[in-house]
Amino acid sequence: MADGGTLFLDEINDMPLETQAKIVRVLQEREVERVGGNRTIEVDVRILAATNQDLEAKVRERSFREDLYYRLNVVAVALPPLRERPEDLPLLIEHFSHAVAARLAPPPPTRPPNARARSGRRSSGRSSASSARSSPTRSPATTATCPRPRTRWGCTASTSR
């Protein structure tokens, strides 16, 4: 239920007159009765309604209730179609391309809990070997060797005596 929240009514112009009467009652009385229910429930909702048609013309044609029109028309926001706002396209394209990319991105790989500890040891061994190999200030006694067979992690640093 939307109690305490927002109820969005899309294409409200297509709503049958009987349903419009029920919406007017909910707005007036601030209570609803569930389908098949036998008691009323108090509600506090905010209503947002959208349409792509002229509701004033619908009221004149008597295909939209005038009392509902005035209850919904508290703050009207006229949003022109996108074809009339081409300057908005780059922002919308960027937004939706990021949203789609995030949704389609592969999930991060899952590893068993102890795999992180093992990979940390491997990378620390790798970094010490590479630093021993490429350090310009190393002492002459420290050399990098690549024994045969090589370890899985590459060369290891050794100290000659």
N, CA and C atoms as an extended XYZ file, in Angstrom:
483
Properties=species:S:1:pos:R:3:atomname:S:1:resname:S:1:resid:I:1 pbc="F F F"
N         0.849       -1.176        0.000 N   MET     1
C         0.000        0.000        0.000 CA  MET     1
C         0.891        1.235        0.000 C   MET     1
N         0.393        2.318       -0.545 N   ALA     2
C         1.169        3.547       -0.698 CA  ALA     2
C         1.040        4.480        0.503 C   ALA     2
N         0.518        4.005        1.615 N   ASP     3
C         0.311        4.872        2.773 CA  ASP     3
C         1.629        5.502        3.196 C   ASP     3
N         1.631        6.828        3.286 N   GLY     4
C         2.837        7.550        3.650 CA  GLY     4
C         3.787        7.750        2.484 C   GLY     4
N         3.400        7.328        1.295 N   GLY     5
C         4.278        7.426        0.138 CA  GLY     5
C         3.635        8.159       -1.015 C   GLY     5
N         4.047        7.777       -2.207 N   THR     6
C         3.589        8.435       -3.425 CA  THR     6
C         2.936        7.414       -4.327 C   THR     6
N         1.802        7.770       -4.882 N   LEU     7
C         1.096        6.929       -5.839 CA  LEU     7
C         1.173        7.614       -7.198 C   LEU     7
N         1.752        6.937       -8.179 N   PHE     8
C         1.901        7.516       -9.515 CA  PHE     8
C         0.841        6.929      -10.433 C   PHE     8
N         0.009        7.791      -10.998 N   LEU     9
C        -1.043        7.378      -11.924 CA  LEU     9
C        -0.632        7.816      -13.324 C   LEU     9
N        -0.197        6.861      -14.138 N   ASP    10
C         0.263        7.161      -15.487 CA  ASP    10
C        -0.912        7.098      -16.454 C   ASP    10
N        -0.905        7.967      -17.437 N   GLU    11
C        -1.978        8.046      -18.447 CA  GLU    11
C        -3.350        8.109      -17.771 C   GLU    11
N        -3.473        9.045      -16.867 N   ILE    12
C        -4.719        9.183      -16.110 CA  ILE    12
C        -5.909        9.505      -17.011 C   ILE    12
N        -5.637       10.049      -18.184 N   ASN    13
C        -6.710       10.371      -19.122 CA  ASN    13
C        -7.435        9.111      -19.610 C   ASN    13
N        -6.803        7.949      -19.529 N   ASP    14
C        -7.427        6.695      -19.963 CA  ASP    14
C        -8.230        6.014      -18.862 C   ASP    14
N        -8.245        6.583      -17.670 N   MET    15
C        -8.942        5.974      -16.537 CA  MET    15
C       -10.459        6.098      -16.734 C   MET    15
N       -11.190        4.997      -16.561 N   PRO    16
C       -12.659        5.056      -16.694 CA  PRO    16
C       -13.282        5.997      -15.650 C   PRO    16
N       -14.439        6.551      -15.980 N   LEU    17
C       -15.115        7.497      -15.090 CA  LEU    17
C       -15.430        6.880      -13.729 C   LEU    17
N       -15.776        5.579      -13.681 N   GLU    18
C       -16.081        4.923      -12.400 CA  GLU    18
C       -14.843        4.917      -11.500 C   GLU    18
N       -13.695        4.646      -12.089 N   THR    19
C       -12.453        4.626      -11.322 CA  THR    19
C       -12.070        6.038      -10.894 C   THR    19
N       -12.322        7.017      -11.748 N   GLN    20
C       -12.053        8.405      -11.384 CA  GLN    20
C       -12.857        8.790      -10.146 C   GLN    20
N       -14.104        8.328      -10.074 N   ALA    21
C       -14.949        8.629       -8.909 CA  ALA    21
C       -14.343        8.030       -7.643 C   ALA    21
N       -13.778        6.832       -7.747 N   LYS    22
C       -13.145        6.201       -6.582 CA  LYS    22
C       -11.896        6.961       -6.147 C   LYS    22
N       -11.151        7.476       -7.106 N   ILE    23
C        -9.950        8.255       -6.780 CA  ILE    23
C       -10.355        9.553       -6.079 C   ILE    23
N       -11.429       10.196       -6.555 N   VAL    24
C       -11.917       11.423       -5.906 CA  VAL    24
C       -12.292       11.113       -4.462 C   VAL    24
N       -12.955        9.989       -4.243 N   ARG    25
C       -13.356        9.617       -2.889 CA  ARG    25
C       -12.133        9.407       -1.995 C   ARG    25
N       -11.115        8.760       -2.507 N   VAL    26
C        -9.888        8.533       -1.725 CA  VAL    26
C        -9.241        9.869       -1.385 C   VAL    26
N        -9.209       10.787       -2.340 N   LEU    27
C        -8.602       12.097       -2.085 CA  LEU    27
C        -9.401       12.908       -1.064 C   LEU    27
N       -10.729       12.785       -1.101 N   GLN    28
C       -11.577       13.528       -0.167 CA  GLN    28
C       -11.552       12.915        1.224 C   GLN    28
N       -11.815       11.632        1.290 N   GLU    29
C       -11.995       10.953        2.574 CA  GLU    29
C       -10.676       10.479        3.192 C   GLU    29
N        -9.624       10.382        2.377 N   ARG    30
C        -8.330        9.859        2.823 CA  ARG    30
C        -8.448        8.457        3.404 C   ARG    30
N        -9.274        7.651        2.766 N   GLU    31
C        -9.399        6.259        3.172 CA  GLU    31
C        -9.752        5.394        1.981 C   GLU    31
N        -9.345        4.117        2.059 N   VAL    32
C        -9.614        3.154        0.984 CA  VAL    32
C       -10.182        1.887        1.585 C   VAL    32
N       -10.773        1.102        0.725 N   GLU    33
C       -11.232       -0.230        1.118 CA  GLU    33
C       -10.617       -1.209        0.133 C   GLU    33
N        -9.905       -2.186        0.662 N   ARG    34
C        -9.236       -3.148       -0.206 CA  ARG    34
C       -10.260       -3.967       -0.971 C   ARG    34
N        -9.832       -4.474       -2.120 N   VAL    35
C       -10.705       -5.329       -2.921 CA  VAL    35
C       -11.014       -6.568       -2.089 C   VAL    35
N       -12.292       -6.836       -1.917 N   GLY    36
C       -12.716       -7.978       -1.112 CA  GLY    36
C       -12.697       -7.699        0.373 C   GLY    36
N       -12.282       -6.499        0.773 N   GLY    37
C       -12.221       -6.159        2.194 CA  GLY    37
C       -13.564       -5.662        2.694 C   GLY    37
N       -13.701       -5.595        4.019 N   ASN    38
C       -14.963       -5.124        4.587 CA  ASN    38
C       -14.758       -3.964        5.558 C   ASN    38
N       -13.533       -3.405        5.591 N   ARG    39
C       -13.297       -2.247        6.455 CA  ARG    39
C       -12.469       -1.222        5.690 C   ARG    39
N       -12.605        0.028        6.113 N   THR    40
C       -11.842        1.089        5.458 CA  THR    40
C       -10.518        1.293        6.189 C   THR    40
N        -9.529        1.711        5.415 N   ILE    41
C        -8.181        1.933        5.940 CA  ILE    41
C        -7.810        3.373        5.640 C   ILE    41
N        -7.376        4.102        6.678 N   GLU    42
C        -6.943        5.487        6.473 CA  GLU    42
C        -5.598        5.483        5.756 C   GLU    42
N        -5.462        6.404        4.786 N   VAL    43
C        -4.218        6.520        4.039 CA  VAL    43
C        -3.797        7.977        3.934 C   VAL    43
N        -2.507        8.166        3.850 N   ASP    44
C        -1.936        9.490        3.633 CA  ASP    44
C        -0.989        9.328        2.451 C   ASP    44
N        -1.440        9.723        1.271 N   VAL    45
C        -0.635        9.525        0.066 CA  VAL    45
C        -0.487       10.828       -0.690 C   VAL    45
N         0.594       10.873       -1.439 N   ARG    46
C         0.832       11.969       -2.376 CA  ARG    46
C         0.536       11.373       -3.753 C   ARG    46
N        -0.217       12.087       -4.573 N   ILE    47
C        -0.604       11.595       -5.895 CA  ILE    47
C         0.164       12.362       -6.965 C   ILE    47
N         0.809       11.628       -7.851 N   LEU    48
C         1.404       12.191       -9.052 CA  LEU    48
C         0.656       11.585      -10.224 C   LEU    48
N         0.225       12.412      -11.136 N   ALA    49
C        -0.511       11.925      -12.293 CA  ALA    49
C         0.141       12.444      -13.566 C   ALA    49
N         0.157       11.601      -14.587 N   ALA    50
C         0.766       11.991      -15.859 CA  ALA    50
C        -0.205       11.702      -16.989 C   ALA    50
N        -0.120       12.539      -18.000 N   THR    51
C        -0.934       12.344      -19.191 CA  THR    51
C        -0.236       12.984      -20.375 C   THR    51
N        -0.570       12.526      -21.553 N   ASN    52
C        -0.028       13.150      -22.758 CA  ASN    52
C        -1.132       13.873      -23.526 C   ASN    52
N        -2.269       14.062      -22.866 N   GLN    53
C        -3.395       14.736      -23.508 CA  GLN    53
C        -3.810       15.961      -22.709 C   GLN    53
N        -4.611       16.807      -23.320 N   ASP    54
C        -5.103       18.019      -22.689 CA  ASP    54
C        -6.303       17.661      -21.813 C   ASP    54
N        -6.089       17.645      -20.489 N   LEU    55
C        -7.179       17.259      -19.587 CA  LEU    55
C        -8.286       18.297      -19.541 C   LEU    55
N        -7.966       19.577      -19.765 N   GLU    56
C        -9.030       20.588      -19.802 CA  GLU    56
C       -10.012       20.290      -20.926 C   GLU    56
N        -9.502       19.890      -22.073 N   ALA    57
C       -10.378       19.518      -23.193 CA  ALA    57
C       -11.194       18.287      -22.835 C   ALA    57
N       -10.568       17.327      -22.122 N   LYS    58
C       -11.293       16.117      -21.698 CA  LYS    58
C       -12.415       16.466      -20.726 C   LYS    58
N       -12.166       17.470      -19.860 N   VAL    59
C       -13.210       17.902      -18.924 CA  VAL    59
C       -14.357       18.530      -19.704 C   VAL    59
N       -14.031       19.357      -20.718 N   ARG    60
C       -15.091       19.968      -21.539 CA  ARG    60
C       -15.892       18.907      -22.296 C   ARG    60
N       -15.221       17.836      -22.715 N   GLU    61
C       -15.905       16.741      -23.434 CA  GLU    61
C       -16.655       15.817      -22.484 C   GLU    61
N       -16.486       16.041      -21.194 N   ARG    62
C       -17.095       15.223      -20.147 CA  ARG    62
C       -16.580       13.780      -20.141 C   ARG    62
N       -15.340       13.603      -20.574 N   SER    63
C       -14.728       12.274      -20.498 CA  SER    63
C       -13.707       12.211      -19.357 C   SER    63
N       -13.568       13.337      -18.616 N   PHE    64
C       -12.731       13.361      -17.423 CA  PHE    64
C       -13.451       14.195      -16.379 C   PHE    64
N       -13.462       13.704      -15.137 N   ARG    65
C       -14.203       14.385      -14.069 CA  ARG    65
C       -13.552       15.713      -13.711 C   ARG    65
N       -14.372       16.759      -13.660 N   GLU    66
C       -13.881       18.090      -13.348 CA  GLU    66
C       -13.346       18.169      -11.925 C   GLU    66
N       -14.035       17.528      -10.965 N   ASP    67
C       -13.567       17.583       -9.573 CA  ASP    67
C       -12.213       16.886       -9.408 C   ASP    67
N       -11.994       15.801      -10.129 N   LEU    68
C       -10.697       15.131      -10.073 CA  LEU    68
C        -9.629       15.993      -10.735 C   LEU    68
N        -9.971       16.630      -11.829 N   TYR    69
C        -9.021       17.500      -12.520 CA  TYR    69
C        -8.509       18.586      -11.572 C   TYR    69
N        -9.415       19.253      -10.853 N   TYR    70
C        -9.002       20.348       -9.977 CA  TYR    70
C        -8.255       19.839       -8.738 C   TYR    70
N        -8.540       18.631       -8.291 N   ARG    71
C        -7.797       18.074       -7.155 CA  ARG    71
C        -6.376       17.667       -7.555 C   ARG    71
N        -6.216       17.224       -8.776 N   LEU    72
C        -4.896       16.795       -9.241 CA  LEU    72
C        -4.054       17.957       -9.769 C   LEU    72
N        -4.689       19.004      -10.241 N   ASN    73
C        -3.995       20.097      -10.895 CA  ASN    73
C        -3.507       21.143       -9.885 C   ASN    73
N        -2.865       20.703       -8.821 N   VAL    74
C        -2.338       21.618       -7.819 CA  VAL    74
C        -1.049       22.243       -8.331 C   VAL    74
N        -0.130       21.409       -8.790 N   VAL    75
C         1.110       21.878       -9.395 CA  VAL    75
C         1.229       21.169      -10.743 C   VAL    75
N         1.085       21.926      -11.802 N   ALA    76
C         1.176       21.340      -13.137 CA  ALA    76
C         2.579       21.570      -13.700 C   ALA    76
N         3.157       20.527      -14.235 N   VAL    77
C         4.468       20.615      -14.868 CA  VAL    77
C         4.283       20.222      -16.324 C   VAL    77
N         4.443       21.180      -17.207 N   ALA    78
C         4.327       20.907      -18.637 CA  ALA    78
C         5.714       20.582      -19.165 C   ALA    78
N         5.903       19.379      -19.600 N   LEU    79
C         7.193       18.932      -20.109 CA  LEU    79
C         7.059       18.690      -21.599 C   LEU    79
N         7.715       19.491      -22.414 N   PRO    80
C         7.602       19.303      -23.862 CA  PRO    80
C         8.219       17.966      -24.275 C   PRO    80
N         7.779       17.424      -25.389 N   PRO    81
C         8.350       16.153      -25.843 CA  PRO    81
C         9.836       16.300      -26.154 C   PRO    81
N        10.541       15.198      -26.097 N   LEU    82
C        11.987       15.200      -26.306 CA  LEU    82
C        12.366       15.694      -27.697 C   LEU    82
N        11.517       15.481      -28.668 N   ARG    83
C        11.825       15.959      -30.029 CA  ARG    83
C        11.915       17.479      -30.085 C   ARG    83
N        11.323       18.156      -29.094 N   GLU    84
C        11.407       19.612      -29.022 CA  GLU    84
C        12.534       20.079      -28.106 C   GLU    84
N        13.272       19.129      -27.509 N   ARG    85
C        14.374       19.476      -26.601 CA  ARG    85
C        15.642       18.710      -26.983 C   ARG    85
N        16.164       18.906      -28.191 N   PRO    86
C        17.340       18.118      -28.618 CA  PRO    86
C        18.579       18.382      -27.767 C   PRO    86
N        18.645       19.533      -27.104 N   GLU    87
C        19.817       19.819      -26.260 CA  GLU    87
C        19.887       18.894      -25.043 C   GLU    87
N        18.783       18.220      -24.701 N   ASP    88
C        18.783       17.282      -23.574 CA  ASP    88
C        19.321       15.904      -23.949 C   ASP    88
N        19.434       15.634      -25.238 N   LEU    89
C        19.849       14.296      -25.682 CA  LEU    89
C        21.221       13.860      -25.176 C   LEU    89
N        22.269       14.671      -25.261 N   PRO    90
C        23.575       14.194      -24.780 CA  PRO    90
C        23.564       13.775      -23.310 C   PRO    90
N        22.906       14.549      -22.464 N   LEU    91
C        22.839       14.181      -21.047 CA  LEU    91
C        22.068       12.891      -20.837 C   LEU    91
N        20.963       12.732      -21.545 N   LEU    92
C        20.170       11.512      -21.403 CA  LEU    92
C        20.925       10.298      -21.933 C   LEU    92
N        21.612       10.453      -23.047 N   ILE    93
C        22.392        9.342      -23.612 CA  ILE    93
C        23.482        8.928      -22.638 C   ILE    93
N        24.182        9.900      -22.079 N   GLU    94
C        25.247        9.584      -21.118 CA  GLU    94
C        24.678        8.869      -19.892 C   GLU    94
N        23.587        9.394      -19.356 N   HIS    95
C        22.982        8.795      -18.167 CA  HIS    95
C        22.570        7.351      -18.419 C   HIS    95
N        21.821        7.121      -19.497 N   PHE    96
C        21.315        5.774      -19.742 CA  PHE    96
C        22.406        4.812      -20.193 C   PHE    96
N        23.433        5.293      -20.881 N   SER    97
C        24.516        4.386      -21.260 CA  SER    97
C        25.288        3.936      -20.023 C   SER    97
N        25.498        4.834      -19.056 N   HIS    98
C        26.147        4.433      -17.801 CA  HIS    98
C        25.271        3.455      -17.025 C   HIS    98
N        23.976        3.714      -17.000 N   ALA    99
C        23.068        2.830      -16.268 CA  ALA    99
C        23.051        1.434      -16.883 C   ALA    99
N        23.005        1.360      -18.206 N   VAL   100
C        23.000        0.059      -18.879 CA  VAL   100
C        24.337       -0.643      -18.695 C   VAL   100
N        25.435        0.098      -18.803 N   ALA   101
C        26.765       -0.503      -18.628 CA  ALA   101
C        26.912       -1.082      -17.223 C   ALA   101
N        26.424       -0.357      -16.220 N   ALA   102
C        26.513       -0.856      -14.847 CA  ALA   102
C        25.672       -2.111      -14.664 C   ALA   102
N        24.519       -2.144      -15.317 N   ARG   103
C        23.647       -3.306      -15.182 CA  ARG   103
C        24.209       -4.519      -15.909 C   ARG   103
N        24.903       -4.298      -17.029 N   LEU   104
C        25.427       -5.400      -17.826 CA  LEU   104
C        26.852       -5.800      -17.461 C   LEU   104
N        27.493       -5.065      -16.567 N   ALA   105
C        28.868       -5.379      -16.184 CA  ALA   105
C        28.916       -6.745      -15.519 C   ALA   105
N        29.961       -7.519      -15.816 N   PRO   106
C        30.050       -8.834      -15.179 CA  PRO   106
C        30.280       -8.673      -13.678 C   PRO   106
N        29.758       -9.598      -12.898 N   PRO   107
C        29.962       -9.500      -11.453 CA  PRO   107
C        31.429       -9.738      -11.123 C   PRO   107
N        31.897       -9.193      -10.025 N   PRO   108
C        33.290       -9.422       -9.653 CA  PRO   108
C        33.510      -10.907       -9.371 C   PRO   108
N        34.714      -11.405       -9.643 N   PRO   109
C        34.945      -12.832       -9.419 CA  PRO   109
C        34.848      -13.164       -7.937 C   PRO   109
N        34.327      -14.327       -7.670 N   THR   110
C        34.225      -14.763       -6.280 CA  THR   110
C        35.334      -15.757       -6.007 C   THR   110
N        35.962      -15.612       -4.876 N   ARG   111
C        37.028      -16.522       -4.477 CA  ARG   111
C        36.691      -17.080       -3.101 C   ARG   111
N        37.190      -18.257       -2.824 N   PRO   112
C        37.000      -18.776       -1.463 CA  PRO   112
C        37.685      -17.847       -0.463 C   PRO   112
N        37.249      -17.823        0.781 N   PRO   113
C        37.814      -16.879        1.759 CA  PRO   113
C        39.325      -16.982        1.907 C   PRO   113
N        39.902      -18.172        1.853 N   ASN   114
C        41.341      -18.293        2.062 CA  ASN   114
C        42.135      -17.980        0.800 C   ASN   114
N        41.492      -17.795       -0.335 N   ALA   115
C        42.198      -17.502       -1.581 CA  ALA   115
C        42.835      -16.129       -1.532 C   ALA   115
N        42.212      -15.187       -0.848 N   ARG   116
C        42.787      -13.850       -0.751 CA  ARG   116
C        44.116      -13.882       -0.002 C   ARG   116
N        44.177      -14.666        1.060 N   ALA   117
C        45.419      -14.756        1.821 CA  ALA   117
C        46.521      -15.360        0.965 C   ALA   117
N        46.189      -16.404        0.192 N   ARG   118
C        47.191      -17.024       -0.675 CA  ARG   118
C        47.635      -16.058       -1.753 C   ARG   118
N        46.695      -15.341       -2.371 N   SER   119
C        47.071      -14.418       -3.434 CA  SER   119
C        47.896      -13.270       -2.878 C   SER   119
N        47.665      -12.869       -1.627 N   GLY   120
C        48.476      -11.830       -1.007 CA  GLY   120
C        49.908      -12.290       -0.825 C   GLY   120
N        50.086      -13.546       -0.426 N   ARG   121
C        51.447      -14.078       -0.286 CA  ARG   121
C        52.130      -14.157       -1.629 C   ARG   121
N        51.397      -14.586       -2.645 N   ARG   122
C        51.988      -14.684       -3.979 CA  ARG   122
C        52.440      -13.322       -4.474 C   ARG   122
N        51.567      -12.312       -4.333 N   SER   123
C        51.931      -11.000       -4.854 CA  SER   123
C        53.068      -10.391       -4.052 C   SER   123
N        53.135      -10.670       -2.744 N   SER   124
C        54.231      -10.099       -1.976 CA  SER   124
C        55.541      -10.767       -2.371 C   SER   124
N        55.524      -12.045       -2.691 N   GLY   125
C        56.724      -12.719       -3.180 CA  GLY   125
C        57.139      -12.159       -4.517 C   GLY   125
N        56.182      -11.888       -5.348 N   ARG   126
C        56.454      -11.344       -6.663 CA  ARG   126
C        57.049       -9.939       -6.551 C   ARG   126
N        56.522       -9.134       -5.657 N   SER   127
C        57.011       -7.763       -5.563 CA  SER   127
C        58.408       -7.718       -4.974 C   SER   127
N        58.730       -8.604       -4.044 N   SER   128
C        60.073       -8.564       -3.481 CA  SER   128
C        61.093       -9.040       -4.504 C   SER   128
N        60.690      -10.000       -5.334 N   ALA   129
C        61.605      -10.469       -6.365 CA  ALA   129
C        61.835       -9.377       -7.400 C   ALA   129
N        60.774       -8.725       -7.811 N   SER   130
C        60.943       -7.691       -8.831 CA  SER   130
C        61.699       -6.503       -8.274 C   SER   130
N        61.516       -6.194       -6.987 N   SER   131
C        62.252       -5.063       -6.431 CA  SER   131
C        63.725       -5.415       -6.274 C   SER   131
N        64.040       -6.672       -5.984 N   ALA   132
C        65.440       -7.073       -5.858 CA  ALA   132
C        66.111       -7.047       -7.225 C   ALA   132
N        65.358       -7.403       -8.244 N   ARG   133
C        65.907       -7.441       -9.588 CA  ARG   133
C        66.152       -6.049      -10.149 C   ARG   133
N        65.252       -5.119       -9.874 N   SER   134
C        65.324       -3.834      -10.552 CA  SER   134
C        65.808       -2.693       -9.664 C   SER   134
N        66.194       -2.976       -8.438 N   SER   135
C        66.609       -1.910       -7.535 CA  SER   135
C        68.003       -1.415       -7.909 C   SER   135
N        68.150       -0.137       -8.239 N   PRO   136
C        69.453        0.367       -8.628 CA  PRO   136
C        70.415        0.487       -7.441 C   PRO   136
N        69.908        0.483       -6.219 N   THR   137
C        70.772        0.668       -5.059 CA  THR   137
C        71.043       -0.635       -4.331 C   THR   137
N        70.803       -1.778       -4.954 N   ARG   138
C        71.010       -3.034       -4.239 CA  ARG   138
C        72.506       -3.285       -4.041 C   ARG   138
N        72.793       -4.036       -3.040 N   SER   139
C        74.200       -4.337       -2.757 CA  SER   139
C        74.692       -5.383       -3.739 C   SER   139
N        75.995       -5.456       -4.007 N   PRO   140
C        76.516       -6.418       -4.968 CA  PRO   140
C        76.295       -7.857       -4.531 C   PRO   140
N        76.086       -8.069       -3.254 N   ALA   141
C        75.920       -9.436       -2.776 CA  ALA   141
C        74.540       -9.982       -3.086 C   ALA   141
N        73.546       -9.107       -3.360 N   THR   142
C        72.188       -9.562       -3.622 CA  THR   142
C        71.979       -9.634       -5.125 C   THR   142
N        71.575      -10.804       -5.605 N   THR   143
C        71.324      -10.977       -7.030 CA  THR   143
C        69.976      -11.623       -7.223 C   THR   143
N        69.433      -11.445       -8.389 N   ALA   144
C        68.171      -12.099       -8.732 CA  ALA   144
C        68.500      -13.307       -9.580 C   ALA   144
N        67.999      -14.434       -9.177 N   THR   145
C        68.267      -15.653       -9.934 CA  THR   145
C        66.967      -16.248      -10.397 C   THR   145
N        67.025      -16.951      -11.496 N   CYS   146
C        65.862      -17.669      -12.006 CA  CYS   146
C        66.248      -19.139      -12.082 C   CYS   146
N        66.114      -19.851      -10.977 N   PRO   147
C        66.528      -21.252      -10.980 CA  PRO   147
C        65.663      -22.073      -11.908 C   PRO   147
N        66.213      -23.159      -12.422 N   ARG   148
C        65.427      -24.092      -13.233 CA  ARG   148
C        65.025      -25.234      -12.342 C   ARG   148
N        63.841      -25.697      -12.318 N   PRO   149
C        62.685      -25.097      -12.968 CA  PRO   149
C        62.240      -23.840      -12.215 C   PRO   149
N        61.664      -22.914      -12.943 N   ARG   150
C        61.161      -21.694      -12.330 CA  ARG   150
C        59.978      -22.009      -11.430 C   ARG   150
N        59.807      -21.157      -10.428 N   THR   151
C        58.620      -21.308       -9.592 CA  THR   151
C        57.437      -20.729      -10.358 C   THR   151
N        56.270      -20.995       -9.856 N   ARG   152
C        55.078      -20.477      -10.504 CA  ARG   152
C        55.042      -18.966      -10.506 C   ARG   152
N        55.754      -18.342       -9.605 N   TRP   153
C        55.651      -16.898       -9.439 CA  TRP   153
C        56.812      -16.145      -10.050 C   TRP   153
N        57.623      -16.812      -10.829 N   GLY   154
C        58.734      -16.123      -11.498 CA  GLY   154
C        60.032      -16.279      -10.730 C   GLY   154
N        60.928      -15.352      -10.936 N   CYS   155
C        62.249      -15.402      -10.310 CA  CYS   155
C        62.151      -15.094       -8.826 C   CYS   155
N        63.136      -15.583       -8.085 N   THR   156
C        63.197      -15.281       -6.670 CA  THR   156
C        64.513      -14.601       -6.366 C   THR   156
N        64.518      -13.773       -5.356 N   ALA   157
C        65.746      -13.079       -4.963 CA  ALA   157
C        66.546      -13.985       -4.048 C   ALA   157
N        67.824      -14.040       -4.244 N   SER   158
C        68.677      -14.840       -3.362 CA  SER   158
C        69.905      -14.025       -2.996 C   SER   158
N        70.506      -14.401       -1.936 N   THR   159
C        71.707      -13.697       -1.490 CA  THR   159
C        72.898      -14.628       -1.674 C   THR   159
N        73.921      -14.191       -2.398 N   SER   160
C        75.124      -15.011       -2.575 CA  SER   160
C        76.075      -14.741       -1.430 C   SER   160
N        76.816      -15.752       -1.013 N   ARG   161
C        77.737      -15.591        0.102 CA  ARG   161
C        79.150      -15.670       -0.334 C   ARG   161
